[in-house]
Amino acid sequence: MLVTTSYPTIDALYRATWQSIAKMYNEQATKYDTTMATGFALLSIDPVHGTPSTAIAPKMGMEATSLSRTLRTLEEKKLIERVPNPDDGRSVLLKLTTLGLEKRDLSKSLVLQFNKQIEERVGEKKLEAFKEVSETIIELIQSKKIYDK
């Protein structure tokens, strides 16, 4: 079991946890000739209707410029295609190809398997407390109330 006293601050524990999760997902993704970023992007695209390209970065918590390389890779691997948005002629929708849907389903199953393992190990009550603490941290940061007095 991980001893949390080796992480003296909340942010250090979150950073170490996220690095472990990212490493785990990338190890799994490598088995399927993909990356965590690719899987995350595929999961952010609506499998039925597609998603406006401008909506992907915010969904993933990224800057649009950081996402362009990932989207280019998805296109090169024939996982997505760009189609005109029927609701807004100025924008495009990102739609999953058949192969993209398969890779999305794979990504989803890996995420759900991880979640199930955590839920079984930690329990519903502790997991709910973790979610509440995490949401409070996000709210404090977004409201800019941590350093403003």
DSSP file (Angstrom, degrees, kcal/mol; ACC not computed):
  #  RESIDUE AA STRUCTURE BP1 BP2  ACC     N-H-->O    O-->H-N    N-H-->O    O-->H-N    TCO  KAPPA ALPHA  PHI   PSI    X-CA   Y-CA   Z-CA
    1    1 A M              0   0    0      0, 0.0     2,-0.2     0, 0.0     0, 0.0   0.000 360.0 360.0 360.0 142.6    0.0    0.0    0.0
    2    2 A L        -     0   0    0      1,-0.1     2,-0.8     2,-0.0     3,-0.0  -0.498 360.0-140.4 -71.0 131.4    1.2    3.5   -0.8
    3    3 A V    >   -     0   0    0     -2,-0.2     3,-1.3     1,-0.1     4,-0.1  -0.859   9.8-161.8 -95.2 113.2    2.3    5.5    2.2
    4    4 A T  G >  S+     0   0    0     -2,-0.8     3,-2.1     1,-0.3    -1,-0.1   0.614  76.7  82.6 -74.8 -11.5    1.0    9.1    1.6
    5    5 A T  G 3  S+     0   0    0      1,-0.3    -1,-0.3     3,-0.1    -3,-0.0   0.707  79.6  68.8 -66.3 -16.0    3.4   10.7    4.1
    6    6 A S  G <  S+     0   0    0     -3,-1.3    -1,-0.3     1,-0.2    -2,-0.2   0.544  91.3  66.8 -77.0  -4.9    6.0   10.6    1.4
    7    7 A Y    <   -     0   0    0     -3,-2.1    -1,-0.2     1,-0.1     6,-0.1  -0.888  69.0-172.4-115.0  97.6    3.9   13.3   -0.4
    8    8 A P        +     0   0    0      0, 0.0     2,-0.3     0, 0.0    -1,-0.1   0.656  65.3  42.3 -70.8 -15.6    4.1   16.3    1.9
    9    9 A T  S  > S-     0   0    0      1,-0.1     4,-1.8     0, 0.0     5,-0.1  -0.914  79.3-120.8-131.5 158.8    1.6   18.4    0.0
   10   10 A I  H  > S+     0   0    0     -2,-0.3     4,-2.4     1,-0.2     5,-0.2   0.916 114.3  51.5 -60.7 -44.7   -1.8   17.8   -1.7
   11   11 A D  H  > S+     0   0    0      1,-0.2     4,-2.6     2,-0.2    -1,-0.2   0.859 106.8  53.8 -65.3 -33.7   -0.5   18.9   -5.1
   12   12 A A  H  > S+     0   0    0      2,-0.2     4,-2.5     1,-0.2    -1,-0.2   0.901 109.6  48.1 -65.6 -39.6    2.5   16.5   -4.8
   13   13 A L  H  X S+     0   0    0     -4,-1.8     4,-2.4     2,-0.2    -2,-0.2   0.927 113.4  46.8 -66.1 -44.6    0.1   13.6   -4.1
   14   14 A Y  H  X S+     0   0    0     -4,-2.4     4,-3.0     2,-0.2     5,-0.2   0.921 112.9  50.0 -61.8 -43.4   -2.1   14.5   -7.0
   15   15 A R  H  X S+     0   0    0     -4,-2.6     4,-2.5     1,-0.2    -2,-0.2   0.934 113.0  45.4 -62.1 -46.6    0.8   14.9   -9.4
   16   16 A A  H  X S+     0   0    0     -4,-2.5     4,-2.0     2,-0.2    -1,-0.2   0.888 113.9  50.2 -64.4 -38.7    2.3   11.6   -8.4
   17   17 A T  H  X S+     0   0    0     -4,-2.4     4,-2.5     2,-0.2    -2,-0.2   0.945 111.9  46.6 -64.0 -48.1   -1.1    9.9   -8.7
   18   18 A W  H  X S+     0   0    0     -4,-3.0     4,-3.1     1,-0.2     5,-0.2   0.900 110.5  53.1 -63.5 -39.7   -1.7   11.4  -12.2
   19   19 A Q  H  X S+     0   0    0     -4,-2.5     4,-2.3    -5,-0.2    -1,-0.2   0.899 110.4  48.2 -61.8 -39.1    1.8   10.4  -13.4
   20   20 A S  H  X S+     0   0    0     -4,-2.0     4,-2.4     2,-0.2    -2,-0.2   0.915 113.1  47.2 -65.9 -42.9    1.1    6.8  -12.3
   21   21 A I  H  X S+     0   0    0     -4,-2.5     4,-2.8     2,-0.2     5,-0.2   0.939 112.6  49.0 -63.5 -47.1   -2.2    6.8  -14.0
   22   22 A A  H  X S+     0   0    0     -4,-3.1     4,-2.6     1,-0.2    -2,-0.2   0.907 111.8  49.1 -60.5 -42.5   -0.8    8.3  -17.2
   23   23 A K  H  X S+     0   0    0     -4,-2.3     4,-2.4    -5,-0.2    -1,-0.2   0.924 111.7  49.5 -62.6 -44.2    2.1    5.7  -17.2
   24   24 A M  H  X S+     0   0    0     -4,-2.4     4,-2.0     2,-0.2    -2,-0.2   0.936 113.1  45.9 -60.7 -47.5   -0.4    2.9  -16.7
   25   25 A Y  H  X S+     0   0    0     -4,-2.8     4,-3.0     1,-0.2    -2,-0.2   0.901 112.3  50.7 -64.7 -40.4   -2.6    4.0  -19.5
   26   26 A N  H  X S+     0   0    0     -4,-2.6     4,-2.2    -5,-0.2    -1,-0.2   0.881 108.1  52.9 -66.0 -36.2    0.3    4.6  -21.9
   27   27 A E  H  X S+     0   0    0     -4,-2.4     4,-0.8     2,-0.2    -1,-0.2   0.916 113.9  43.1 -62.4 -42.4    1.6    1.1  -21.1
   28   28 A Q  H >< S+     0   0    0     -4,-2.0     3,-0.7     1,-0.2     4,-0.5   0.921 112.6  52.5 -67.7 -43.9   -1.8   -0.4  -22.0
   29   29 A A  H ><>S+     0   0    0     -4,-3.0     3,-1.7     1,-0.3     5,-1.7   0.870 100.9  61.5 -61.6 -37.6   -2.2    1.9  -25.1
   30   30 A T  H ><5S+     0   0    0     -4,-2.2     3,-1.6     1,-0.3    -1,-0.3   0.839  94.7  62.6 -58.5 -33.7    1.2    0.7  -26.4
   31   31 A K  T <<5S+     0   0    0     -4,-0.8    -1,-0.3    -3,-0.7    -2,-0.2   0.737 109.5  41.2 -62.6 -21.6   -0.1   -2.8  -26.6
   32   32 A Y  T < 5S-     0   0    0     -3,-1.7    -1,-0.3    -4,-0.5    -2,-0.2   0.078 119.9-106.2-115.4  21.1   -2.6   -1.6  -29.1
   33   33 A D  T < 5S+     0   0    0     -3,-1.6     2,-0.2     1,-0.2    -3,-0.2   0.908  88.3  93.8  55.2  48.5   -0.3    0.7  -31.1
   34   34 A T      < -     0   0    0     -5,-1.7     2,-0.3    -8,-0.2    -1,-0.2  -0.810  65.6-118.0-148.1-171.7   -1.7    3.9  -29.6
   35   35 A T     >  -     0   0    0     -2,-0.2     4,-2.2    -3,-0.1     5,-0.2  -0.870  27.7-110.2-132.8 166.3   -1.2    6.4  -26.8
   36   36 A M  H  > S+     0   0    0     -2,-0.3     4,-3.0     1,-0.2     5,-0.2   0.910 119.1  55.5 -61.0 -42.1   -3.2    7.7  -23.8
   37   37 A A  H  > S+     0   0    0      1,-0.2     4,-2.3     2,-0.2    -1,-0.2   0.894 107.7  49.1 -60.0 -40.4   -3.6   11.0  -25.6
   38   38 A T  H  > S+     0   0    0      2,-0.2     4,-2.6     1,-0.2    -1,-0.2   0.942 112.8  46.8 -63.7 -48.0   -5.2    9.3  -28.6
   39   39 A G  H  X S+     0   0    0     -4,-2.2     4,-2.2     1,-0.2    -2,-0.2   0.909 112.3  50.1 -60.6 -43.1   -7.6    7.3  -26.4
   40   40 A F  H  X S+     0   0    0     -4,-3.0     4,-0.9     2,-0.2    -1,-0.2   0.899 111.2  49.0 -63.2 -41.6   -8.5   10.3  -24.4
   41   41 A A  H >< S+     0   0    0     -4,-2.3     3,-0.8    -5,-0.2     4,-0.4   0.923 110.2  50.8 -64.1 -44.4   -9.3   12.3  -27.6
   42   42 A L  H >< S+     0   0    0     -4,-2.6     3,-1.1     1,-0.3    -2,-0.2   0.881 108.3  52.7 -61.2 -37.9  -11.4    9.4  -29.0
   43   43 A L  H 3< S+     0   0    0     -4,-2.2    -1,-0.3     1,-0.2    -2,-0.2   0.709 103.9  58.5 -69.9 -19.1  -13.4    9.3  -25.7
   44   44 A S  T << S+     0   0    0     -4,-0.9     2,-0.5    -3,-0.8    -1,-0.2   0.497  90.1  85.8 -88.1  -4.8  -14.0   13.1  -26.0
   45   45 A I  S <  S-     0   0    0     -3,-1.1     6,-0.1    -4,-0.4    50,-0.1  -0.860  88.1-116.1-101.9 127.6  -15.7   12.7  -29.4
   46   46 A D     >  -     0   0    0     -2,-0.5     4,-1.4     1,-0.2    50,-0.4  -0.436  21.8-147.6 -60.4 121.7  -19.4   11.9  -29.5
   47   47 A P  T  4 S+     0   0    0      0, 0.0    -1,-0.2     0, 0.0    49,-0.1   0.699  90.7  34.5 -69.9 -18.0  -19.6    8.4  -31.1
   48   48 A V  T  4 S+     0   0    0      2,-0.1    -2,-0.1    47,-0.0    -3,-0.0   0.872 132.5  19.0 -99.6 -52.3  -23.0    9.1  -32.8
   49   49 A H  T  4 S-     0   0    0      1,-0.2     2,-0.1    46,-0.0    -3,-0.0   0.577  96.9-128.8-100.0 -11.6  -23.1   12.8  -33.7
   50   50 A G     <  -     0   0    0     -4,-1.4    -1,-0.2    43,-0.1    45,-0.2  -0.222  23.4 -99.2  80.9 176.4  -19.5   13.8  -33.7
   51   51 A T  E     -A   94   0A   0     43,-1.9    43,-3.1    -6,-0.1     5,-0.1  -1.000  30.2-103.5-139.2 136.2  -18.1   16.8  -31.9
   52   52 A P  E >>  -A   93   0A   0      0, 0.0     3,-1.9     0, 0.0     4,-0.6  -0.337  31.6-126.8 -57.1 138.0  -17.3   20.3  -33.1
   53   53 A S  H >> S+     0   0    0     39,-2.2     3,-0.8     1,-0.3     4,-0.6   0.825 108.9  58.9 -58.6 -31.2  -13.5   20.6  -33.4
   54   54 A T  H 34 S+     0   0    0     38,-0.3    -1,-0.3     1,-0.2    39,-0.1   0.664 101.7  55.4 -72.6 -15.4  -13.6   23.7  -31.2
   55   55 A A  H <> S+     0   0    0     -3,-1.9     4,-1.5     1,-0.1    -1,-0.2   0.599  89.9  74.8 -92.4 -12.3  -15.2   21.8  -28.3
   56   56 A I  H <X S+     0   0    0     -3,-0.8     4,-1.9    -4,-0.6     5,-0.2   0.948  90.7  52.3 -69.0 -49.5  -12.6   19.0  -28.0
   57   57 A A  H  X>S+     0   0    0     -4,-0.6     5,-2.7     1,-0.2     4,-0.8   0.926 111.1  46.3 -56.7 -49.9   -9.8   21.0  -26.3
   58   58 A P  H >45S+     0   0    0      0, 0.0     3,-0.7     0, 0.0    -1,-0.2   0.892 110.4  54.5 -60.9 -36.6  -12.0   22.3  -23.5
   59   59 A K  H 3<5S+     0   0    0     -4,-1.5    -2,-0.2     1,-0.2    -3,-0.1   0.855 114.1  41.5 -61.8 -33.8  -13.4   18.8  -23.0
   60   60 A M  H 3<5S-     0   0    0     -4,-1.9    -1,-0.2    -3,-0.3    -3,-0.1   0.475 113.3-117.2 -93.2  -3.4   -9.9   17.5  -22.6
   61   61 A G  T <<5S+     0   0    0     -4,-0.8     2,-0.3    -3,-0.7    -4,-0.1   0.857  73.9 123.8  70.3  34.7   -8.7   20.4  -20.4
   62   62 A M      < -     0   0    0     -5,-2.7     2,-0.3    -6,-0.2    -1,-0.3  -0.793  68.0-104.4-123.3 164.1   -6.1   21.4  -23.1
   63   63 A E    >>  -     0   0    0     -2,-0.3     4,-1.1     1,-0.1     3,-0.6  -0.654  35.1-120.8 -80.9 147.0   -5.2   24.4  -25.1
   64   64 A A  H 3> S+     0   0    0     -2,-0.3     4,-1.1     1,-0.2     3,-0.4   0.859 111.9  56.5 -58.8 -37.4   -6.3   24.1  -28.8
   65   65 A T  H 34 S+     0   0    0      1,-0.2     4,-0.5     2,-0.2    -1,-0.2   0.843 104.6  52.7 -66.1 -32.0   -2.8   24.4  -30.0
   66   66 A S  H <4 S+     0   0    0     -3,-0.6     4,-0.5     1,-0.2    -1,-0.2   0.765 108.5  51.6 -72.1 -24.4   -1.7   21.5  -28.0
   67   67 A L  H  X S+     0   0    0     -4,-1.1     4,-2.5    -3,-0.4     5,-0.2   0.715  87.1  80.9 -85.4 -21.9   -4.4   19.3  -29.4
   68   68 A S  H  X S+     0   0    0     -4,-1.1     4,-2.3     1,-0.2    -1,-0.2   0.865  92.0  50.1 -58.6 -39.5   -3.8   20.0  -33.1
   69   69 A R  H  > S+     0   0    0     -4,-0.5     4,-2.3    -3,-0.2    -1,-0.2   0.910 110.9  49.9 -65.2 -40.9   -0.9   17.4  -33.3
   70   70 A T  H  > S+     0   0    0     -4,-0.5     4,-2.4     2,-0.2    -2,-0.2   0.922 111.8  47.8 -62.9 -44.0   -3.1   14.7  -31.6
   71   71 A L  H  X S+     0   0    0     -4,-2.5     4,-2.2     2,-0.2    -1,-0.2   0.889 110.1  52.5 -65.1 -38.4   -6.0   15.4  -34.1
   72   72 A R  H  X S+     0   0    0     -4,-2.3     4,-2.6    -5,-0.2    -1,-0.2   0.916 110.0  49.1 -61.8 -42.5   -3.6   15.3  -37.0
   73   73 A T  H  X S+     0   0    0     -4,-2.3     4,-2.3     2,-0.2    -2,-0.2   0.909 108.6  53.1 -63.2 -42.1   -2.4   11.9  -35.8
   74   74 A L  H  <>S+     0   0    0     -4,-2.4     5,-3.1     1,-0.2     6,-1.0   0.892 111.6  46.3 -60.7 -39.2   -5.9   10.7  -35.4
   75   75 A E  H ><5S+     0   0    0     -4,-2.2     3,-1.7     3,-0.2    -2,-0.2   0.928 110.7  51.6 -67.7 -45.0   -6.6   11.7  -39.0
   76   76 A E  H 3<5S+     0   0    0     -4,-2.6    -2,-0.2     1,-0.3    -1,-0.2   0.854 110.5  49.1 -61.1 -34.8   -3.4   10.1  -40.3
   77   77 A K  T 3<5S-     0   0    0     -4,-2.3    -1,-0.3    -5,-0.2    -2,-0.2   0.370 115.1-119.4 -85.9   5.3   -4.3    6.8  -38.5
   78   78 A K  T < 5S+     0   0    0     -3,-1.7    22,-0.4     2,-0.1    21,-0.3   0.841  78.7 124.5  60.8  36.4   -7.8    7.0  -40.1
   79   79 A L  S   <S+     0   0    0     -5,-3.1    18,-2.1    -6,-0.2     2,-0.3   0.701  73.8  20.7 -95.3 -25.0   -9.5    7.1  -36.6
   80   80 A I  E     -B   96   0A   0     -6,-1.0     2,-0.3    16,-0.3    16,-0.2  -0.922  61.9-158.7-136.0 163.6  -11.4   10.4  -37.3
   81   81 A E  E     -B   95   0A   0     14,-2.3    14,-2.8    -2,-0.3     2,-0.5  -0.985  20.0-126.9-138.3 151.5  -12.6   12.4  -40.2
   82   82 A R  E     +B   94   0A   0     -2,-0.3    12,-0.2    12,-0.2    -2,-0.0  -0.861  31.9 176.4 -98.9 128.1  -13.5   16.1  -40.4
   83   83 A V  E     -B   93   0A   0     10,-2.4    10,-3.5    -2,-0.5    -2,-0.0  -0.951  38.9 -90.6-129.2 150.6  -16.9   16.8  -41.9
   84   84 A P  E     -B   92   0A   0      0, 0.0     8,-0.2     0, 0.0     5,-0.1  -0.317  43.0-116.3 -58.4 139.6  -18.8   20.1  -42.4
   85   85 A N    >   -     0   0    0      6,-2.3     3,-0.8     3,-0.5     6,-0.2  -0.700  18.8-155.0 -78.6 116.0  -21.0   21.0  -39.4
   86   86 A P  T 3  S+     0   0    0      0, 0.0     3,-0.2     0, 0.0    -1,-0.2   0.742  94.2  49.4 -66.2 -20.8  -24.6   21.0  -40.7
   87   87 A D  T 3  S+     0   0    0      1,-0.3     2,-0.3    -3,-0.0    -2,-0.0   0.653 123.6  26.4 -89.7 -17.1  -25.6   23.4  -37.9
   88   88 A D    X   -     0   0    0     -3,-0.8     3,-2.0     3,-0.2    -3,-0.5  -0.808  63.6-161.7-151.0 101.0  -22.8   25.8  -38.4
   89   89 A G  T 3  S+     0   0    0     -2,-0.3    -1,-0.1     1,-0.3    -4,-0.0   0.630  88.9  63.1 -61.9 -14.3  -21.2   26.1  -41.9
   90   90 A R  T 3  S+     0   0    0     -6,-0.1    -1,-0.3     2,-0.0     2,-0.2   0.619 102.3  53.6 -86.0 -12.3  -18.1   27.9  -40.4
   91   91 A S  S <  S-     0   0    0     -3,-2.0    -6,-2.3    -6,-0.2     2,-0.3  -0.711  71.0-132.7-121.1 170.6  -17.0   24.9  -38.3
   92   92 A V  E     - B   0  84A   0     -8,-0.2   -39,-2.2    -2,-0.2     2,-0.4  -0.883  12.5-134.5-120.6 153.5  -16.3   21.2  -38.7
   93   93 A L  E     -AB  52  83A   0    -10,-3.5   -10,-2.4    -2,-0.3     2,-0.6  -0.840  14.5-135.7-101.3 143.1  -17.3   18.2  -36.8
   94   94 A L  E     -AB  51  82A   0    -43,-3.1   -43,-1.9    -2,-0.4     2,-0.4  -0.896  28.4-172.6 -95.3 123.0  -14.9   15.5  -35.8
   95   95 A K  E     - B   0  81A   0    -14,-2.8   -14,-2.3    -2,-0.6     2,-0.3  -0.923  22.2-120.1-119.3 143.2  -16.5   12.1  -36.5
   96   96 A L  E     - B   0  80A   0     -2,-0.4   -16,-0.3   -50,-0.4     2,-0.1  -0.605  23.0-141.0 -79.9 137.5  -15.1    8.7  -35.6
   97   97 A T     >  -     0   0    0    -18,-2.1     4,-2.6    -2,-0.3     5,-0.2  -0.295  37.0 -93.1 -80.9 177.1  -14.4    6.2  -38.4
   98   98 A T  H  > S+     0   0    0      1,-0.2     4,-1.9     2,-0.2     5,-0.1   0.933 132.4  46.0 -58.5 -45.6  -15.2    2.5  -37.9
   99   99 A L  H  > S+     0   0    0    -21,-0.3     4,-2.5     1,-0.2    -1,-0.2   0.893 110.7  53.9 -64.2 -38.7  -11.6    2.0  -36.8
  100  100 A G  H  > S+     0   0    0    -22,-0.4     4,-2.4     1,-0.2    -2,-0.2   0.884 106.9  51.0 -61.7 -39.8  -11.9    5.0  -34.5
  101  101 A L  H  X S+     0   0    0     -4,-2.6     4,-2.5     2,-0.2    -1,-0.2   0.897 109.8  50.3 -64.1 -40.2  -15.1    3.6  -32.9
  102  102 A E  H  X S+     0   0    0     -4,-1.9     4,-2.1     2,-0.2    -2,-0.2   0.938 113.1  45.0 -62.9 -46.8  -13.2    0.3  -32.3
  103  103 A K  H  X S+     0   0    0     -4,-2.5     4,-2.6     2,-0.2    -2,-0.2   0.854 112.0  53.5 -66.5 -34.5  -10.3    2.1  -30.6
  104  104 A R  H  X S+     0   0    0     -4,-2.4     4,-2.9     2,-0.2    -2,-0.2   0.931 108.3  49.4 -64.3 -45.2  -12.7    4.3  -28.7
  105  105 A D  H  X S+     0   0    0     -4,-2.5     4,-2.3     2,-0.2    -2,-0.2   0.894 111.3  49.9 -60.7 -40.0  -14.5    1.2  -27.3
  106  106 A L  H  X S+     0   0    0     -4,-2.1     4,-2.0     2,-0.2    -2,-0.2   0.940 111.5  48.0 -62.6 -47.5  -11.1   -0.3  -26.4
  107  107 A S  H  X S+     0   0    0     -4,-2.6     4,-2.2     1,-0.2    -2,-0.2   0.916 111.4  51.2 -59.1 -44.1  -10.2    2.9  -24.6
  108  108 A K  H  X S+     0   0    0     -4,-2.9     4,-2.7     1,-0.2    -1,-0.2   0.903 108.3  51.2 -61.5 -42.1  -13.5    3.0  -22.8
  109  109 A S  H  X S+     0   0    0     -4,-2.3     4,-2.2     1,-0.2    -1,-0.2   0.882 109.8  50.0 -65.8 -36.6  -13.1   -0.6  -21.6
  110  110 A L  H  X S+     0   0    0     -4,-2.0     4,-2.1     2,-0.2    -1,-0.2   0.905 112.4  47.1 -67.1 -40.8   -9.7    0.1  -20.2
  111  111 A V  H  X S+     0   0    0     -4,-2.2     4,-2.7     2,-0.2    -2,-0.2   0.925 113.2  48.2 -65.7 -44.4  -11.0    3.2  -18.3
  112  112 A L  H  X S+     0   0    0     -4,-2.7     4,-2.6     1,-0.2    -2,-0.2   0.874 109.9  52.5 -65.1 -36.7  -14.0    1.3  -17.0
  113  113 A Q  H  X S+     0   0    0     -4,-2.2     4,-2.2    -5,-0.2    -1,-0.2   0.921 110.6  47.6 -64.5 -43.4  -11.7   -1.6  -15.9
  114  114 A F  H  X S+     0   0    0     -4,-2.1     4,-2.3     2,-0.2    -2,-0.2   0.947 112.8  49.0 -59.9 -49.7   -9.5    0.9  -14.0
  115  115 A N  H  X S+     0   0    0     -4,-2.7     4,-2.9     1,-0.2    -2,-0.2   0.900 110.1  51.5 -58.4 -42.4  -12.5    2.5  -12.4
  116  116 A K  H  X S+     0   0    0     -4,-2.6     4,-2.6     1,-0.2    -1,-0.2   0.917 109.3  50.0 -62.2 -44.0  -13.9   -0.8  -11.3
  117  117 A Q  H  X S+     0   0    0     -4,-2.2     4,-2.1     2,-0.2    -1,-0.2   0.915 113.1  46.1 -61.7 -43.0  -10.7   -1.9   -9.7
  118  118 A I  H  X>S+     0   0    0     -4,-2.3     4,-3.1     2,-0.2     5,-0.5   0.935 112.5  50.2 -65.2 -46.4  -10.4    1.4   -7.8
  119  119 A E  H  X5S+     0   0    0     -4,-2.9     4,-1.9     1,-0.2    -2,-0.2   0.905 112.8  46.8 -59.0 -42.6  -14.1    1.2   -6.7
  120  120 A E  H  <5S+     0   0    0     -4,-2.6    -1,-0.2    -5,-0.2    -2,-0.2   0.884 118.2  41.6 -67.1 -38.4  -13.7   -2.4   -5.5
  121  121 A R  H  <5S+     0   0    0     -4,-2.1    -2,-0.2    -5,-0.2    -1,-0.2   0.881 125.5  31.5 -77.2 -39.9  -10.5   -1.6   -3.6
  122  122 A V  H  <5S-     0   0    0     -4,-3.1     4,-0.4    -5,-0.2    -3,-0.2   0.847 101.4-131.7 -91.4 -38.4  -11.4    1.7   -2.1
  123  123 A G     X< -     0   0    0     -4,-1.9     4,-2.2    -5,-0.5     5,-0.2   0.007  24.8 -84.5  95.1 153.7  -15.2    1.4   -1.5
  124  124 A E  H  > S+     0   0    0      1,-0.2     4,-2.4     2,-0.2     5,-0.2   0.874 122.3  52.8 -63.0 -41.4  -18.0    3.7   -2.4
  125  125 A K  H  > S+     0   0    0      2,-0.2     4,-1.9     1,-0.2    -1,-0.2   0.929 113.0  42.3 -65.1 -46.7  -17.8    5.9    0.7
  126  126 A K  H  > S+     0   0    0     -4,-0.4     4,-2.5     2,-0.2    -1,-0.2   0.882 113.9  53.0 -67.6 -37.6  -14.1    6.7    0.4
  127  127 A L  H  X S+     0   0    0     -4,-2.2     4,-2.4     2,-0.2    -2,-0.2   0.898 108.0  50.4 -65.3 -39.5  -14.5    7.2   -3.4
  128  128 A E  H  X S+     0   0    0     -4,-2.4     4,-2.3     2,-0.2    -1,-0.2   0.903 110.6  49.8 -64.1 -40.4  -17.3    9.7   -2.8
  129  129 A A  H  X S+     0   0    0     -4,-1.9     4,-2.6     2,-0.2    -2,-0.2   0.907 109.5  51.6 -64.3 -41.3  -15.2   11.6   -0.3
  130  130 A F  H  X S+     0   0    0     -4,-2.5     4,-2.7     1,-0.2    -2,-0.2   0.923 110.1  49.1 -59.9 -44.8  -12.3   11.7   -2.8
  131  131 A K  H  X S+     0   0    0     -4,-2.4     4,-2.7     2,-0.2    -2,-0.2   0.908 111.0  50.0 -62.5 -42.0  -14.6   13.1   -5.5
  132  132 A E  H  X S+     0   0    0     -4,-2.3     4,-2.2     2,-0.2    -2,-0.2   0.924 112.3  46.7 -63.2 -44.6  -15.9   15.7   -3.1
  133  133 A V  H  X S+     0   0    0     -4,-2.6     4,-2.3     2,-0.2    -2,-0.2   0.930 113.8  48.6 -63.1 -45.3  -12.4   16.8   -2.1
  134  134 A S  H  X S+     0   0    0     -4,-2.7     4,-2.4     1,-0.2    -2,-0.2   0.911 111.3  49.2 -62.2 -43.6  -11.3   16.9   -5.7
  135  135 A E  H  X S+     0   0    0     -4,-2.7     4,-2.6     1,-0.2    -1,-0.2   0.875 110.0  52.1 -64.5 -36.9  -14.4   18.9   -6.8
  136  136 A T  H  X S+     0   0    0     -4,-2.2     4,-2.7     2,-0.2    -2,-0.2   0.917 109.1  50.0 -64.1 -43.3  -13.7   21.4   -3.9
  137  137 A I  H  X S+     0   0    0     -4,-2.3     4,-2.4     2,-0.2    -2,-0.2   0.936 112.1  47.7 -60.0 -46.8  -10.1   21.8   -5.1
  138  138 A I  H  X S+     0   0    0     -4,-2.4     4,-3.0     1,-0.2     5,-0.2   0.930 112.3  49.2 -60.7 -46.3  -11.3   22.5   -8.6
  139  139 A E  H  X S+     0   0    0     -4,-2.6     4,-2.3     1,-0.2    -1,-0.2   0.918 111.2  49.4 -60.8 -44.3  -13.9   25.0   -7.5
  140  140 A L  H  <>S+     0   0    0     -4,-2.7     5,-1.7     2,-0.2     6,-0.6   0.917 114.2  45.2 -61.2 -43.8  -11.4   26.8   -5.3
  141  141 A I  H ><5S+     0   0    0     -4,-2.4     3,-1.1    -5,-0.2    -2,-0.2   0.946 114.6  47.0 -65.7 -48.4   -8.9   27.0   -8.1
  142  142 A Q  H 3<5S+     0   0    0     -4,-3.0    -1,-0.2     1,-0.3    -2,-0.2   0.824 111.2  51.4 -65.8 -31.0  -11.4   28.1  -10.7
  143  143 A S  T 3<5S-     0   0    0     -4,-2.3    -1,-0.3    -5,-0.2    -2,-0.2   0.552 104.3-132.5 -82.4  -6.2  -13.0   30.7   -8.4
  144  144 A K  T < 5 +     0   0    0     -3,-1.1     4,-0.5    -4,-0.5    -3,-0.2   0.830  66.1 131.0  59.9  34.1   -9.5   32.1   -7.8
  145  145 A K      < +     0   0    0     -5,-1.7    -4,-0.1    -6,-0.2    -1,-0.1   0.453  46.7  79.4 -96.0  -2.3  -10.2   32.2   -4.1
  146  146 A I  S    S+     0   0    0     -6,-0.6    -1,-0.1     1,-0.2    -5,-0.1   0.937 109.9  17.9 -73.1 -44.8   -7.0   30.5   -3.0
  147  147 A Y  S    S+     0   0    0     -3,-0.1     2,-0.5     2,-0.0    -1,-0.2   0.577 105.8  89.5-106.2 -11.6   -4.6   33.5   -3.2
  148  148 A D              0   0    0     -4,-0.5     0, 0.0     1,-0.1     0, 0.0  -0.765 360.0 360.0 -88.5 126.1   -7.1   36.4   -3.2
  149  149 A K              0   0    0     -2,-0.5    -1,-0.1     0, 0.0    -4,-0.1   0.387 360.0 360.0-116.2 360.0   -7.9   37.6    0.3
